[in-house]
Amino acid sequence: MERWEYAIVEWLWNQDWIHYLLPDGTHNRLKGSYAEVVELLTNLGQEGWEVVSAVATGKWILWTLKRRI
């Protein structure tokens, strides 16, 4: 049976910040625009995370990521 863990990345681009939360409790709020979002998602991808959904409204996006455990 496959097992997965999940994380979230949230971006409010009008406030220029990114927040992420990993299942081990790691979380951080970063200053960031497009380049920093790409860098964060790339770094998470190199750790095995993949985006599985995204929701957006106004100037806000929330990505859900998963990786196999």
N, C-alpha and C positions, 0 to 999 in steps of 0.2 A: 504494500500500500504506500502510495506517495504521500509525503507530508510536506506542508508548506508553511512558511512564516510570512507575515505581511508587515508592510511599513507604509508611511504616508509622507508625501512632500506637498507642502502648501506654498503658494506664491501669491502675494498681493503686489502686483507690479506698480500700482500707483503709490504705494508706500515704500517700494524698493526693498522688500524683505522676503526672505524664504525661511520657512520653518520645516524641520523634518523630525520624524519620530520613528525609531527602530524598535523592534520587539524586545530587545534587551534593556530598554529604558533609555537608551541614548537619544538625546534630543538636543537640538540647537536652533537658534534663530540667527540667521545670517543676513547681512546686508547684501542685496543682490538684484541684478537685472538679468537680461537674456543670457549673457555670457556666463554668469555664475550659476544659473539654472542648468545650462548645458554641462558645465563642469561638474556640478553635483550629480546629475543624472548619469553622466559618463562614469564618474567614480563609483557610484552605486552599481552600475552595470558591470564594472570590472570585478565587483564583489559577488556577482551572481544574481543581482536584483534585476527584474524586468517590470516595466510598466504594464499593468493589466487593465486599468481603467483611469478615466479622467473625467472630472466634472468642472464646469466653469460657469461663472455668472459675473457680469460687470467686469471688474478688474481683479478677479480672483480665480485661481485654478487649484484644484486638489487632485493629485495623482495617488493612486494606490499601486503599490509595488509588491511583488512576491518573489520568493526564491525557495528552492527545494531544500529541505533539511534532512 
